[in-house]
Amino acid sequence: MNEPESTDQPLPLIAHLTELRDKLLRALLSVLIVFICLFPFANEIYAYVSEPLRALLPPGASMIATEVASPFFTPFKLTLWAALFLAMPYVLYQAWSFIAPGMYRHEKRLAVPLLASSVLLFYAGAAFAYFVVFPLIFGFFTSVAPDDITIMTDINSYLDFVLKLFFAFGLAFEIPIAALLLIWSGITTPEALASKRPYIIVGCFVFGMLLTPPDVISQSLLAVPMWLLFEVGVYFGRVMRRSPPSGGS
């Protein structure tokens, strides 16, 4: 039996735009509320994020601020990104609640776990960068510094560096979701993806080269997990395809 598209009545364009505005305002308000709660701890948040580097600095070395306003604006910027990071589940929920009424019921059943998984995978990618990648690459950088050079990293440059890595690893960990969406939509099949494995591996290293700083260590630390996550996506794509569809009215 064919499944009805939706039980919701179509809304006029003005009503859609009004609803979109309300969803955007709620999402922005959630980020603002989290930011206000976090801002009193801005310096502590920056200290936590910079700990992987500061723990490896040689005796007598420290981080510095090369601009007059950096001691204020750098923790401010980090706190704003942290607020967006923490509020992201609610922001995505607002996006979901806007598009869900126009989806089939079987699409909703698949979209909800994919949405939740994408958030968790992004968080996992950021955590992998912080706990695994940062100690390795900062340990390497500080160990190869010449003896007559004192390491004194600028706090704003450090923040830009780690934000790029957080984004790169968070995005890379979304590969299983992207593979599942391609298979679910019928654009490709698990076998077709598996047959392109050599190109995927090369693409992972190219992607790692573009998104990470220009050193082999961080590029490899991004490319190898991307390839493994691609294999995870292909595996679950096969499982999803073998699973019988749930009955619907």
C-alpha positions, 0 to 999 in steps of 0.5 A: 500500500502506497504511503501518503506523503503527509497529513499536513495541509500545505501552507502559503508562502508567507506562512512558510517564511514566517515559520522559517523566521521563527525557527531561525530566531529560536536557533539564534536565541539558543546560541545567545543563551548558551553564550551568555552562560559561558562568557564568565568562564571564557578565560577558563575555556581558552585555558582548557582548549590551549592545554594540549600545547601549553603542557608541551611548552619547554620551561620558560616558554608561554603563549603570548598576545601580539595584538592589544585586544587579543586578550579579550577578543580571542577568548570571546571568539572561542566562547562564541564558537563553543556556544554554537557547538553546544547549541547545535543539537537544538539548532538542528532540531529547529531545522528538522522541525521546519522540513519534517512536515513535508517528508514521508513517514519512512523518510522521517524514521530514517532521518531522525537517527541519521540526524542524531548520528551526525551530531554525535559523529561531529562531536566525536571528530572534535574530541578525537582532534583534541585528545589524540591529534593535538598532543601528537602534532604539538609534541612533534612541533615543539620537539623539532624547534631549534635549540636557540628558538623560544616557542611563544605561540600567539593566542589568536593564531593558536585559536585559528589553528585549532578551530580549523582542525576541530572543523576538519575532523568534525566534518571528516567524521560525517563520512558514514552519514554521507555514504548512507545518504548516497546509498539510501537515495539510490545515487550509488550502491555499496558495491559501487562505492567499494569499487572506488576504494583506491580513489577514495583513499587518494581523495581522503589524503587530498582532503586532509591536505586541504583542511589541515595545516601543511604537515604530514602528521596532521594530514595522515591523522585526518586521512586515515580515520576518513578512510576507515569511516568510509568503510563503516559507511559502506558496511552499514549501507549493505546492512541497511539495504538488506534490512526489509522496509518497515510497514507503513500505512 
